[in-house]
Amino acid sequence: MENYTNNAIETLDLPKFESVALSPLQAAYYKVMLLNVSIFHLLLAIGAGCAIYFIPQLQLYWYVPVSIVTVLFSISILISRVSFKRRGFAFREHDVIYRSGIMAVTTIIIPYNRIQHVALHEGLISRKLGLATLEIFTAGGNSSDVKISGIDKAHAEKIKQLLVGKILNQHPDGE
């Protein structure tokens, strides 16, 4: 019978993921974010315009829905900028790190040995700007565990090849 040990780990000596320099998203991705915000608020403005046109009581107070849409648009632009600045990713020797969030920052760390599948996507606008989205899937679940948007397409393809290589090295016989 083997001697079983279960020694305590000194958690203060563990490496700190916070000290890893994260790669920012491509600056062109901010344009995609602004376009998405603008389209949403354009539809909201059209809805407000229809409400003003078809509801007689609102015609007297047309400035209320217009002000609301304007304030919401301004807040959305600010939130988009902060969100863009706070996102980052890093690929280390044994794992991938992705950070996002505005008020509450979320950091996801996925060891390579947990990755099951990697997908690369390009939206219409992103494709024109040379950008791609990398999705990383682990076991269990239909949605991706990490979705990194705003990566240069050539860089995203290299990252995908790196991850596919890591997956294949884990299962060299295709198991």
N, C-alpha and C positions, 0 to 999 in steps of 0.2 A: 504494500500500500504506500502511495506517495505521501510525502509530507505536504499538507495543504497549508498555504499561507495566504493571508489577506491583510497585507500591510496598508497602513494609512498613506495617502498621497498628500504631500504638502501643497495645497492648492495655491498658496501665495507664490510658489516657484514655477507654476505652469506658464508656458509662453503666452504672451498677451496678443490677441488678434488685433486689438486696437492700434498697436504700433505698426501694423502693416500698411504700407503706402498703397492706397487704392487708386486704380486707374479711373479717371473721369469719363463720362460719356462724351461722344463727339459733339462739338458745339452746334453742328447742323441739326442735331436731334431736338434742340430747343425750338427750332422753327416748326418741327412736326408737332410738338406740344402746343405751341401757339396757334397753329392751324386748327388743331382739335378743339381747343378752347374757343376760338373764334367761330367755328362752325356751330358748336353747341349754343353759344350766345346769340348768334344770328338767328337760329331757330327759335330761341327764347324771345328775341325781339320781334320776330314775325308773329309769334303767338300773342305777345303783348299788344302789337299793333292791331291784330284781328279782334282782340278783346276790347280795345278802345273803340274800334270802328262799330262793332256789333252790340256793345253794351252802352246804352245812352248815358247811364250814370257815370261811367268812366270818362266820357268825353269831356266833362267839366273838370275832371281831375287827371287829365292825361299825363301830367308830369309825375304822378306817383309811380305807375308801372315803368315809365321811361327811367326814372331815377333808380328804381330797384334794379333794373337790368344793367344800368351803367355801373352801379356800385358792385353788383355781383361780378360783372366783367372785370373790373379793376382788381377785386379781391382774387379772382381766379388767375389773373396774370401774375400777381404777386406770389400766390401759392405755387404756380407752375415754376417760377424762377427759383424759389427756395427748394422745391422738390428736385429740380434739375441739378442744382448745385450740391445737394446732399447725397446723390446717388453715386455709387462707385463699386468697382469689382476688382478682384485680384485672384490670380491662379497661382497657388503655391505648390510645393513639391507633392503634397498629399491631399490637398483639398481646394475647393473654390469658395471664395467669400463674396457675398453681395450685400451691400448696405443701401437702405432706402428709408424714406420717412421724413415727415416734416416736424410734427410735434413729438411724436414717439418714433425714435429711430429703431429700425429693425435690421439686425445683422443675421444673415443666414450663412452657415458654414456647412458645406456638404463634402464629406470625404469621397474621393474618387471611387473607392470600392463600393459605394452605395448607388452610384449612377448606373441606370439601366438603359437610358436612351437620351439622345441629344437631337434637337431639331433646330433648323435655321429657317427663319421667315423674313420675307421682305414685303412691306406694304407698298402701295402705289407711290406715295410721296417719298417714303424712305428709300425706295429703289432709285428714284430720280436723284436723291441726295447721296447715294452710295452707302446707305446704312442698312443694317440688318438687326434682327432680334434673335437672340440665342435662348432656347428653352432647354432646361436640364430637368430630366425626370428621374425620380428614384422609384423603388418598388412601392407598390400600394398607392393607388390613386389614379384618377384619369387626367388630372391637370398637372402642369409642370410645377416643380418645387421652386425653381428659380427661373425668372424670365428677365433677361438683361436686354433691354432695348437701347438703341442708339449707339451701336458699335459699328465701326467702319467694316464694310462687308468683307474685305480681304482679311482683316484681323479676325472677324467672326468665323470665317472659314478655317483659318489656322487653329483657332481655339477648338472648333468642332473636331478637326482632325486629331488634335491633342487628346481630347476627351474620348473619341472613338478608339484611339490607340490604347488609352488606359483601360477602357472597357474590354477590348480584345485581349489585353495582357492578363486581365483577371480571369478570363475564360478562353484560353488558347485553343481548346478543342471544340468551341462552339456551344458549350453547355449552358 
